[in-house]
Amino acid sequence: MKQNRSLFRRFLKGHFLFIFLPPIVLIFLSAFVGFSINGDSINSEDLNTLHLFYVTLLLFGFIIVAFVILSWLFFLRLRKRLTRLQEVMSFSAKNNSYPKPISVQTDRMDEIDQLGSSFNWMIQQLEDSRKREYEEELLRHRLIANLSHDLRTPLTILRGHITRLNKESMSLEGQNSLTEMNHTITRVGELMDDLLSYTLLTSGKHPFHPASTDIGRLVRASVAAWYPVFEEKEIQLDVDLPTEETFYWEADPKWMSRVLDNLFQNIVRHAAEGKYANIVVDVEKEQIIVADRGPGMDNSSSERGAGIGLSTSNFMLKKMKLKADFTSNENGTRVAIGRA
């Protein structure tokens, strides 16, 4: 940006003008007074000295007063302009919003105006970036929703053909292939549901109703609902759920149940071979601990997804001001949920 005028250059020019101009005036005044007195009959030397002393004292007093007044006015005006800019920035930071542009005098364009102009340009760039991000996010959510909806029809058709083929006579190998195909279709449908749920969640369309929640009671209810599934998979349950003691979190009960469902589902899908699950409610530390003896998160699994369920759980926990600490190796995985 082209700099038209300099704020500090004007300051130095004005102040040095009051520093150098009075001595020059004093020299000319002294010469004039001296010339006038030389023509008189009185003692010109004493009178000239007296006049010169008072004139000098008066001029230097005027210089000091003028310097102080000009400096005070200059810095007062400078402080006012900087304070206005600071108030705009502070207001936007406190309200977590973009600040409004400030007024700039384009005919002056000193350093403060240049700073204000750069600030306005930054605001414009942020607003444009936010608008593009919102449009891209909206397009992505719409694409995922349409994709999830459009894929359900061919999956339903495939499942219908598999059901029809199951009624036909075929070899044992063919029956196993149909069973695996049916299982894969179910898994794809679940992944689409997870993807759609994550999309709705991140777009703010999933209802969130935090309330004081009895965590011990909520975990016991979730374990009871999943107990038949663990029993079917022959997974040994080792639970420590105190009945007399509990603690409360400001959380959405449905979201917390969804997080626990995701953890239990991961045990069934990826750690069922370990035949063990440990579920603990630590009242003293206010934690929920879920552990298994599976192959670990780093090892591959035939049913391993894209981590959509885990991303959904982490998003929910963060929204509820909670966090999940994962510890995983070849001997199993341990998840501890606590306050963030």
Sequence and secondary structure as in RCSB ss.txt:
>XXXX:A:sequence
MKQNRSLFRRFLKGHFLFIFLPPIVLIFLSAFVGFSINGDSINSEDLNTLHLFYVTLLLFGFIIVAFVILSWLFF
LRLRKRLTRLQEVMSFSAKNNSYPKPISVQTDRMDEIDQLGSSFNWMIQQLEDSRKREYEEELLRHRLIANLSHD
LRTPLTILRGHITRLNKESMSLEGQNSLTEMNHTITRVGELMDDLLSYTLLTSGKHPFHPASTDIGRLVRASVAA
WYPVFEEKEIQLDVDLPTEETFYWEADPKWMSRVLDNLFQNIVRHAAEGKYANIVVDVEKEQIIVADRGPGMDNS
SSERGAGIGLSTSNFMLKKMKLKADFTSNENGTRVAIGRA
>XXXX:A:secstr
      HHHHHHHHHHHHHHHHHHHHHHHHHHHHHHHHTSSS HHHHHHHHHHHHHHHHHHHHHHHHHHHHHHHH
HHHHHHHHHHHHHHHHHHHTTS        TTT  HHHHHHHHHHHHHHHHHHHHHHHHHHHHHHHHHHHHHHHH
HHHHHHHHHHHHHHHHTS   HHHHHHHHHHHHHHHHHHHHHHHHHHHHHHHTT S    EEEEHHHHHHHHHHH
HHHHHHHTT EEEEE  SS   EEEE HHHHHHHHHHHHHHHHHHSGGG EEEEEEETTTTEEEEEE SS SSS 
 TT   SHHHHHHHHHHHHTTEEEEEEEETTEEEEEEEE 
